Amino acid sequence: MYELPPNIESKFRLVHIAARRAEQLMQGARQRIETTHTKAARIALDEVHADLVRWQIAGTEPTEVDAEAAAAADLLPTVAD
């Protein structure tokens, strides 16, 4: 079984982030990692564990610099706590 990446504190957040990334992959986004897997969910999990998927918690107020970086970096927002 997977261990949680150091920047994700719960398995529920991990699943949510991977699911959002899998949706992007199914809609045609490019993979960010070379893998032998073909299913979007598994590729998304591998990307999250490789720390290739940037995300932030919704409801946190990003600074002006963070907002520009988020627009440029394709951040995935997660549900508010």
VENVENQUI-V448441 format. One record per residue. N is the residue number from 1. RES is the residue in one small letter. PHI is phi in whole degrees, 0 to 359 (none if undefined). OMEGA is omega in degrees with one decimal (999 if undefined). D_LAST is the distance of its C-alpha to the last C-alpha in Angstrom with 1 decimal. Layout:
n->N res->RES phi->PHI omega->OMEGA d_last->D_LAST
n->N res->RES phi->PHI omega->OMEGA d_last->D_LAST
This chain:
n->1 res->m phi->none omega->-179.4 d_last->25.6
n->2 res->y phi->290 omega->166.1 d_last->23.2
n->3 res->e phi->268 omega->-180.0 d_last->21.8
n->4 res->l phi->288 omega->172.9 d_last->18.4
n->5 res->p phi->298 omega->-175.8 d_last->18.9
n->6 res->p phi->297 omega->-177.6 d_last->18.6
n->7 res->n phi->266 omega->178.8 d_last->15.8
n->8 res->i phi->239 omega->-171.0 d_last->13.4
n->9 res->e phi->268 omega->179.7 d_last->12.2
n->10 res->s phi->214 omega->-179.9 d_last->11.9
n->11 res->k phi->292 omega->178.7 d_last->14.2
n->12 res->f phi->291 omega->176.8 d_last->11.7
n->13 res->r phi->293 omega->177.3 d_last->10.3
n->14 res->l phi->301 omega->179.5 d_last->14.0
n->15 res->v phi->296 omega->-178.9 d_last->15.0
n->16 res->h phi->296 omega->-179.5 d_last->12.7
n->17 res->i phi->296 omega->179.9 d_last->14.0
n->18 res->a phi->296 omega->179.1 d_last->17.5
n->19 res->a phi->295 omega->178.3 d_last->17.5
n->20 res->r phi->296 omega->178.7 d_last->16.8
n->21 res->r phi->291 omega->177.9 d_last->19.5
n->22 res->a phi->298 omega->175.9 d_last->21.8
n->23 res->e phi->299 omega->178.6 d_last->21.7
n->24 res->q phi->298 omega->-179.8 d_last->22.8
n->25 res->l phi->297 omega->179.7 d_last->25.6
n->26 res->m phi->292 omega->178.7 d_last->26.8
n->27 res->q phi->271 omega->173.3 d_last->27.1
n->28 res->g phi->111 omega->178.3 d_last->29.4
n->29 res->a phi->294 omega->179.4 d_last->27.4
n->30 res->r phi->283 omega->174.4 d_last->29.4
n->31 res->q phi->292 omega->178.0 d_last->28.6
n->32 res->r phi->257 omega->-177.2 d_last->27.7
n->33 res->i phi->215 omega->174.1 d_last->29.2
n->34 res->e phi->276 omega->-178.5 d_last->32.6
n->35 res->t phi->210 omega->176.9 d_last->32.3
n->36 res->t phi->273 omega->-178.9 d_last->34.5
n->37 res->h phi->286 omega->-179.9 d_last->31.8
n->38 res->t phi->245 omega->-179.1 d_last->32.1
n->39 res->k phi->278 omega->-175.7 d_last->29.1
n->40 res->a phi->299 omega->-178.5 d_last->26.2
n->41 res->a phi->296 omega->-179.6 d_last->23.6
n->42 res->r phi->290 omega->176.7 d_last->25.5
n->43 res->i phi->297 omega->179.7 d_last->26.1
n->44 res->a phi->299 omega->177.6 d_last->22.4
n->45 res->l phi->298 omega->178.2 d_last->21.6
n->46 res->d phi->298 omega->178.6 d_last->24.5
n->47 res->e phi->294 omega->179.8 d_last->23.3
n->48 res->v phi->295 omega->-179.6 d_last->19.9
n->49 res->h phi->292 omega->176.7 d_last->21.7
n->50 res->a phi->275 omega->-179.8 d_last->24.2
n->51 res->d phi->60 omega->178.5 d_last->21.4
n->52 res->l phi->258 omega->-179.5 d_last->22.7
n->53 res->v phi->250 omega->178.6 d_last->19.6
n->54 res->r phi->273 omega->-179.1 d_last->17.7
n->55 res->w phi->209 omega->173.5 d_last->14.0
n->56 res->q phi->213 omega->-179.7 d_last->11.4
n->57 res->i phi->281 omega->178.4 d_last->7.7
n->58 res->a phi->295 omega->178.7 d_last->8.1
n->59 res->g phi->98 omega->174.1 d_last->8.2
n->60 res->t phi->281 omega->-177.4 d_last->9.7
n->61 res->e phi->275 omega->177.7 d_last->13.4
n->62 res->p phi->287 omega->175.4 d_last->15.6
n->63 res->t phi->287 omega->-178.6 d_last->19.1
n->64 res->e phi->299 omega->178.6 d_last->22.1
n->65 res->v phi->293 omega->178.5 d_last->23.0
n->66 res->d phi->297 omega->-179.9 d_last->19.5
n->67 res->a phi->296 omega->177.6 d_last->19.7
n->68 res->e phi->293 omega->179.4 d_last->23.2
n->69 res->a phi->294 omega->179.7 d_last->22.3
n->70 res->a phi->295 omega->179.2 d_last->19.5
n->71 res->a phi->295 omega->-178.1 d_last->22.1
n->72 res->a phi->280 omega->-172.3 d_last->24.6
n->73 res->a phi->260 omega->175.3 d_last->22.6
n->74 res->d phi->66 omega->-178.5 d_last->21.1
n->75 res->l phi->288 omega->173.6 d_last->17.4
n->76 res->l phi->260 omega->175.7 d_last->15.1
n->77 res->p phi->284 omega->175.8 d_last->11.8
n->78 res->t phi->247 omega->-177.9 d_last->8.9
n->79 res->v phi->293 omega->178.5 d_last->6.4
n->80 res->a phi->288 omega->178.1 d_last->3.8
n->81 res->d phi->282 omega->999 d_last->0.0
